[in-house]
């Protein structure tokens, strides 16, 4: 049996007097992909933020590699890439400068892959353009380029948490990203993602619908 990377036990989260989910438990092994589903307001983004350590108003336990997450935060965060709703780029920096900065603070990223990453997300030739001069979709692509900068030596044990990663990506870009996510998982990486589109991944996908765990 493959080693467990993440264990979630009896998670409870309430917001605005509505129980988003309760008694929520699941496990993820290395190399697995979890597609998190549910209607709008079911708590998908809240759960992702909890798993990233960005939201703390919850009950339950989260374990990383068999240890309480709170005791392994440094190791956990060094293995984690989070892609959220907010466009996490500095508008006063160029695409190149943003990704160079990310590579400095996230040890699993390789700055030598920046040009390749920008090409993969359709931004070749935009390296020196200030992000304030890019469209909202292009800014998301700059952030998304981080997924193509993962060091191959750091894939095993790495976790990607992706909140609607296919937004503002054309059909060709979606297909390329799906292939990239599948390759990442095949190499031992683990992925948790939300998306409203039908996935076409060359991987076995575990599915979790939060509508089954909250109040109706």
C-alpha positions as CSV (number, residue, x, y, z in Angstrom):
1,X,0.0,0.0,0.0
2,X,1.4,3.4,-0.9
3,X,2.3,5.8,1.9
4,X,-0.3,8.4,2.9
5,X,0.6,12.0,2.2
6,X,-2.5,13.7,3.7
7,X,-5.1,12.6,6.2
8,X,-8.2,14.6,7.0
9,X,-10.2,13.5,10.0
10,X,-13.7,14.7,11.1
11,X,-13.3,18.2,9.7
12,X,-16.0,20.7,10.6
13,X,-16.4,24.2,9.2
14,X,-19.3,26.7,9.7
15,X,-19.6,30.1,8.1
16,X,-22.5,32.6,8.4
17,X,-24.5,30.1,10.6
18,X,-24.3,27.5,7.8
19,X,-22.4,24.2,8.2
20,X,-20.3,23.9,5.1
21,X,-19.1,20.4,6.0
22,X,-19.0,18.2,9.1
23,X,-17.4,14.8,9.8
24,X,-15.4,15.2,6.6
25,X,-12.7,12.6,6.3
26,X,-10.5,11.5,3.4
27,X,-7.0,10.3,2.7
28,X,-4.6,10.9,-0.2
29,X,-1.7,8.8,-1.2
30,X,1.3,10.0,-3.1
31,X,0.5,10.3,-6.8
32,X,-3.3,10.7,-6.4
33,X,-5.6,13.4,-7.8
34,X,-8.6,14.5,-5.8
35,X,-11.3,16.4,-7.7
36,X,-13.3,18.4,-5.2
37,X,-16.9,19.1,-6.3
38,X,-20.0,20.7,-4.9
39,X,-22.4,23.5,-5.6
40,X,-21.6,27.2,-5.2
41,X,-21.3,27.9,-1.5
42,X,-20.6,24.3,-0.5
43,X,-17.2,25.2,1.0
44,X,-14.8,24.1,-1.7
45,X,-12.6,27.2,-1.5
46,X,-12.8,27.2,2.3
47,X,-11.6,23.6,2.4
48,X,-8.7,24.4,0.1
49,X,-7.7,27.4,2.3
50,X,-7.9,25.2,5.4
51,X,-5.6,22.7,3.7
52,X,-3.2,25.5,2.8
53,X,-3.1,26.8,6.4
54,X,-4.8,30.1,5.3
55,X,-8.1,29.6,7.3
56,X,-8.2,28.4,10.9
57,X,-11.8,28.5,11.9
58,X,-12.5,24.8,11.8
59,X,-12.4,21.7,13.9
60,X,-10.8,18.3,13.2
61,X,-7.4,17.0,12.4
62,X,-5.1,17.2,9.4
63,X,-2.0,15.0,9.2
64,X,0.9,15.3,6.8
65,X,3.1,12.2,6.2
66,X,1.6,10.7,9.4
67,X,2.3,13.7,11.6
68,X,0.0,16.4,12.9
69,X,0.2,19.2,10.3
70,X,0.8,21.9,12.9
71,X,4.0,20.1,13.8
72,X,5.2,19.8,10.2
73,X,4.3,23.3,8.8
74,X,7.8,24.2,7.5
75,X,8.2,20.9,5.6
76,X,4.6,21.0,4.4
77,X,4.7,24.6,3.0
78,X,8.0,23.8,1.3
79,X,6.3,21.0,-0.6
80,X,3.1,22.9,-1.4
81,X,2.0,25.0,-4.4
82,X,-1.3,26.8,-4.0
83,X,-3.2,28.3,-6.9
84,X,-6.2,30.3,-5.6
85,X,-8.9,32.6,-6.9
86,X,-6.9,35.7,-6.3
87,X,-4.3,36.6,-8.9
88,X,-1.1,36.3,-6.8
89,X,1.2,38.5,-8.8
90,X,2.8,41.9,-8.0
91,X,1.5,44.4,-10.6
92,X,4.6,46.6,-10.5
93,X,6.9,43.7,-11.5
94,X,7.2,42.0,-14.9
95,X,6.2,38.4,-15.5
96,X,9.9,37.4,-15.3
97,X,10.4,39.3,-12.0
98,X,7.3,37.8,-10.4
99,X,8.4,34.2,-11.2
100,X,12.0,34.9,-10.2
101,X,10.6,36.1,-6.8
102,X,8.5,33.0,-6.5
103,X,11.5,30.8,-7.2
104,X,13.4,32.5,-4.4
105,X,10.7,31.9,-1.7
106,X,9.5,28.5,-2.9
107,X,12.4,26.0,-2.9
108,X,10.7,23.5,-5.1
109,X,10.7,25.9,-8.0
110,X,13.5,26.2,-10.6
111,X,14.2,29.7,-11.9
112,X,15.9,28.1,-14.9
113,X,12.5,26.9,-16.1
114,X,10.9,30.4,-16.2
115,X,11.1,30.9,-20.0
116,X,9.8,27.4,-20.6
117,X,7.0,27.9,-18.2
118,X,5.8,31.2,-19.7
119,X,5.9,29.5,-23.1
120,X,3.7,26.6,-21.8
121,X,1.1,29.0,-20.6
122,X,1.1,31.1,-23.8
123,X,3.1,34.1,-22.6
124,X,6.3,33.7,-24.6
125,X,7.5,37.2,-25.4
126,X,5.8,38.7,-22.3
127,X,8.7,38.2,-20.0
128,X,9.5,41.9,-19.6
129,X,5.9,43.2,-19.6
130,X,4.7,44.7,-16.3
131,X,1.9,42.7,-14.9
132,X,-0.2,45.8,-14.5
133,X,-0.2,46.0,-18.3
134,X,-1.4,42.4,-18.8
135,X,-5.0,41.4,-18.9
136,X,-6.6,39.6,-15.9
137,X,-6.4,36.3,-17.8
138,X,-2.7,36.8,-18.6
139,X,-2.0,37.6,-14.9
140,X,-3.6,34.3,-14.0
141,X,-1.3,32.6,-16.5
142,X,1.8,34.2,-14.9
143,X,0.7,32.6,-11.6
144,X,-0.1,29.3,-13.3
145,X,3.4,29.2,-14.9
146,X,4.7,28.1,-11.4
147,X,3.2,24.7,-12.1
148,X,5.7,24.3,-14.9
149,X,8.7,25.3,-12.8
150,X,8.5,22.4,-10.4
151,X,11.9,20.8,-9.8
152,X,11.8,17.2,-10.9
153,X,13.8,16.2,-7.8
154,X,11.1,17.7,-5.6
155,X,8.0,16.1,-7.2
156,X,7.8,13.1,-4.9
157,X,5.9,14.3,-1.8
158,X,4.8,17.6,-3.4
159,X,1.2,18.7,-3.2
160,X,-0.6,21.1,-5.6
161,X,-3.8,22.7,-4.4
162,X,-5.5,24.3,-7.4
163,X,-8.7,26.3,-7.2
164,X,-10.2,26.6,-10.7
165,X,-6.9,26.4,-12.5
166,X,-8.4,26.3,-16.0
167,X,-10.1,29.7,-15.8
168,X,-9.1,32.0,-18.7
169,X,-7.2,29.2,-20.5
170,X,-8.0,28.4,-24.1
171,X,-8.8,24.8,-25.2
172,X,-5.2,24.1,-26.2
173,X,-3.9,25.4,-22.9
174,X,-6.4,23.3,-21.0
175,X,-5.3,20.2,-22.7
176,X,-1.7,21.0,-22.1
177,X,-2.3,21.6,-18.4
178,X,-4.3,18.4,-18.0
179,X,-1.4,16.5,-19.5
180,X,1.0,18.3,-17.2
181,X,-1.1,17.5,-14.1
182,X,-1.3,13.8,-15.1
183,X,2.5,13.7,-15.6
184,X,3.0,15.3,-12.2
185,X,0.8,12.7,-10.5
186,X,2.5,9.9,-12.5
187,X,5.8,11.0,-11.0
188,X,4.5,10.9,-7.5
189,X,3.0,14.3,-7.0
190,X,-0.4,14.8,-5.4
191,X,-3.1,17.1,-6.6
192,X,-6.3,18.5,-5.1
193,X,-8.3,20.7,-7.5
194,X,-11.7,22.3,-8.1
195,X,-13.0,22.8,-11.6
196,X,-16.4,23.1,-13.3
197,X,-15.2,21.5,-16.5
198,X,-15.1,17.8,-17.4
199,X,-11.6,16.5,-16.7
200,X,-9.7,14.5,-19.3
201,X,-6.8,13.3,-17.3
202,X,-4.7,10.3,-17.9
203,X,-4.9,9.4,-14.3
204,X,-7.2,7.8,-11.8
205,X,-9.2,10.5,-10.1
206,X,-10.7,10.4,-6.6
207,X,-13.8,12.5,-6.3
208,X,-15.3,14.2,-3.3
209,X,-18.6,16.1,-3.4
210,X,-19.0,18.6,-0.5
211,X,-22.7,18.7,-1.0
212,X,-22.8,15.3,0.7
213,X,-21.1,16.7,3.8
214,X,-22.9,19.9,4.6
215,X,-26.3,21.2,5.5
216,X,-28.9,21.5,2.7
